[in-house]
Amino acid sequence: MNSKDYIAEARGGTTRQAAKPKPQAQAQAAAAQPAAPAKAPEYKYIGKPTARVDGREIVTGRAKYTHDIKLRGMLIGKILRSPYAAAEIVSIDLAPALALPGVMAALKLAEGKVRYAGQQVAAVAAVDERTAEKALGLVKVEYKTLPSVVDWERARDAAAPQVRDDRPNVGKLNEYARGDVEKGFGEADVIIEHTYRTGFEVHNPTETHGSVAAWDSDHLTVYDSTQNIHGVRDGLARAMKVPAANITVIKNYMGGGFGSKLGANDYTVAAANLARQAGRPVKVLLSRRDNAVCVGYRPSSSQTYKIGAKKDGTLTALQLTNMASGGVGDGDDVAEPAVDIYRCPSCKVFEETVYTNTGASRAMRAPGHTQGAFGLEGAMDELAAALDMDPLELRRRNYSTKNLGDTGMPYSSKGLDKCYELGAKAIGWERRNRRPGEGGGTGPLRRGIGVATSIWFGAGVPGTLADIVLYPDGSVEVICGTQDIGCGTRTHMAVVAAETLGLEPKDITVKLGNSDYPWAPASGGSLTTPSVAPAIRDAALKAVERLKAVAAARLKIEAGDIVMADRKFASKSDPAKAAPFADVYRDLRRETVFHGERGAMPMDQFAFNTFGAHFAEVEVDVETGRIRVLKYAAAQDSGQIVSRLTAESQVVGGITQGLSAGIYEERVMDDATGNPVNPNLRDYKIATALDIPEITVLFADVFDPRINNLSVKGLGEPARVPSSAAIANAVYNAIGVHVREIPMTPKRVLEALKRKEAAS
Amino acid sequence: MRDFKIAEPRTADELAALLAESTESARLMAGGTDLVDELKSGVATAGLVVDMDKVPGLRGITAEKGGLRIGAMTRVVELAEDAAAGRDYPSLKEAALSLATPQLRNAGTVGGNLCQRPRCWYYRDPQVVCRKKGGFNCFAYQGRNKYHAIFGGSGCFIVFPSDLAPVLISLGAQATVGTAKGDKVVPLGDFYAGPEVDVTRENVLAKGQFLKSVWVPGPKPGQRAAYVKLKERSTWDFALVSAAVAGVVKDGAFTEIAVVMGGVAPVPWRLKKAEDALKGKAVSKAVIRQAADEALKDAVPMRENGYKVDLVRAALERAVLAAI
């Protein structure tokens, strides 16, 4: 997928401007977006550590996830999936399954060809799981197997079976050019060219995918484990041919998604159809195996970088060719870091995708950028070695203040230089080996330090809506149709409302996760906080204006003389004149809704991006190929941090995921069976707590009022982008050879060391 | 998961009789940490599951004939925390602590660990019928085999995953097997049998037989032992390669030595050639390297597991040096 398409998709295409007014509530006329201040204000809660407002619910098990939903009369739905990577379905007979007592509905879900193992074929709904499982075994499917290919390298052969009827197995993905690379290489003193590869990384959220569908007359309610309640609603409306107004999608708590839960899924449609057929609610939960075969993964890449530079490190030309693979779907375009991070006058990109008989890939935490950062940043380190230069110095020498790849416009703000400075200091950059592999170490252990850079989007979506409701008893509700996918959205919503209204976060009742609430984009693309927080801020500022007017009348002072803090309204000039918040609310006499909206940003003048620099220190055992990450420092430019604890937690998660993908995680496909051999958590290895080092999280705290009224940028993906790359570069610094392929398993590290031995 | 019956025998004789008389496919359950998973995923089916938990006398560690007897139902955590075992057999404690996770060590048993089924990813795929499951092909041989055997594969290239087995064999342990006609004792090394004997199982237990306990002889004067486990991540990981070394050291040389590797062959794999090359020589890195060279002459790596040859060298060297 192209990361820009992904962002556009997450943004929800055209944004809707109006929200449903709350019944019996006085709607507040939308006011113009107030001008943002010139410098960061002193905040009491914003940017400070606030404990998760839902932490107690979560750790005590009271938080209800989609898996926990139990409705009256609910049936269990199960889906039969193709065991073959390619086959013609000759027939499907549901009758034996329907004849089993307790089976209430059954569906055919495929006809013609199946193109990957794990594709939906049929579904049943029964009174309990055991019956549904038994019924699944009774569905008779006659397949005629067809030749298949799941190995992407073999799929490129002319003799390989054609995966898709509409196109050959290799297709163009992306092409880009600026300047004259041939001229650039001609001017270069040093040219390096290497290939970097990334494997298939499975999202594997703790909570597997699942939906519960229930009809009430012609209204469909779906409890879905999703990152995009509005998107699921709209997708279901299209698939079910039901008006979107008759669908409600609910997601209260979620155990992760990482990009694999961004839209309406085929199993959700199946659940809704089963429920309609049975006349009872149906729950469909996917298995861990399903997670490896039919709900996406990060596509692979094989990226060749050719980079030319002057002796002083100035880049003259950068050329990237990439071969990606995303199964029956497209791979990721990985070029964005290469075309944008460094100030290189000439740049040329050509990317292709290879189709195979595996499920389609899906967006995964910074699609394309994560792979691209691994390749580009590895190549930059190998270039630095060829130039005998400090890798950080090489990066600084080619620092870009403009978006060169796309619009040529200056970045509205770019705190990457500050990130380099903060991170280098925290890791102790001066301790690195001056040249890769030069440091030695005790016995077979070698230590090294590496850096990698990230660029990502994450400025948020104009048109995001949120409401603040003030009740006559003094209570406050903040409502937004966003979703908390585990990152702490509830907490930041409470923090912004409390800060603006002079209350405490615990005073705020947060409502989210319901598609009937005011529109917010998908929680993907690092969009949630920079979309939702400014909308809440806007609503709260409107509430403040109104409340100050009410308080001014009560206190008989000017509204401009009022300070709101510590749950009070008080006169600045005469602090004795004060009134508790609750009293002023009461003066409103009825509940009052304030609508907020995330305003526009000057996209025609500036580029809006997030940045970061990660630093890792590793120890490599050169006899066993085992890597241990000893220390890690991450510095992020995500603008104003809203909720510091959840932000830090987000960064630690990004590093953990990158460490895990960098050293352990890889879906292994088998061409003979057409299936993955490790669709579980035993052989698909994810880092454990013991594998995670000491982590320092730093924020550049860049103030940029052009972005939005809070100067907030996204963080979820920026925290993931450079983490595998930084570790790989640290390994390079430790052992003097770049492994050039993730995950860096003992096998690959030992093979790289042999390559080094052979070269010397 | 298919339906099955469950039996809870109250005596060892009743257990043996149940197994011998069972006409259905019967599976023994010790800790159940793996069997339940196998049944749920459909990798294994059982008409009857025989739970050993209610049989008295199978759990616990007792001193016997100068050594230690470890009951099959002893939890792995109990072995790891046993004072006598820790004092006399540090490599055994090391192996017990290196295995799985605290939760699994609390529930898993020594007998279950010694009789566990392979982790080969083809064997574990319910959709695949490989040789071990009565089919005709070993899918690993020409397929994905980075975790598979470099020694002793014969139509089936699983590796035996136990951490306890190589150590117990290196220490000269004996297995007591319960049968309907009474107990019999076999050296633990002979308890295991490779695919050339019967590809569908990993040990010599016949129908009606079960592992009752293992007995480890008392440490000899000058006995040294070590266990080195090489894995990919820090915990919850089977060995890529492991090495158990035990022997008697005099003047810097082994007068007796046993080297048993895990993760390299369908059974715990004794490196006789390495033992011969090490015996009687003052231990040095050069001597160990030579011993590894000798032993690795028998290695037959496949397309993706050649790196295990390097790991055998590293594990052997580290275990020998740690022991001495």
Interface residues (C-beta under 8 A of the other chain):
Chain A: P83 R130 E133 P444 E623 T624 G625 R626 I663 Y664 V668 M669 D670 D671 A672 T673 N675 V677 N678 N680 R682 D683 K685 A687 T688 L690 D691 T745 P746 K747 L750 E751
Chain B: M1 R119 W121 Y122 R124 D125 Q127 V128 F139 Q142 G143 R144 K146 Y147 L230 E232 R233 S234 T235 W236 D237 L240 E304 Y307 D310 L311 R313 A314 E317
